[in-house]
Amino acid sequence: MERGISITSLARAAIVMEYANADIRISGVQVAFGFIIGMFFVVVGLLLLSAGFSGALDVEAKTAGLNVKLATAAPGLAAVVIGGAITIAAVIVRD
């Protein structure tokens, strides 16, 4: 038996580094995708607000510890709020 690093150890190390590199690249794509979707909602909401759409819209979201409700909001305002939340979440949460 020889002392030193075996070929299989080097191959395993290379595979681990490649997976880590791919994980970093995928994380960047996820952040960019979330940012683009969030900004799309914001732009659509601003267009709806500027065009004057003013129908009644009730939006409610419930999770285990949080209850959010937008009652009788304009559709454009709801789209801006939802788009802003998606954009902030995409930029802050990089998991």
Number of C-alpha atoms within 10 A of each C-alpha: 3 5 5 6 8 9 9 9 10 11 11 11 11 12 12 11 12 11 11 11 11 10 11 11 11 11 13 12 11 15 18 15 14 18 19 16 15 23 19 17 22 24 15 17 23 17 15 18 18 10 10 12 14 14 11 11 15 13 13 10 9 9 7 5 5 7 9 10 11 14 12 13 16 19 22 25 20 21 23 23 17 17 24 19 15 20 23 14 15 20 14 10 8 11 7
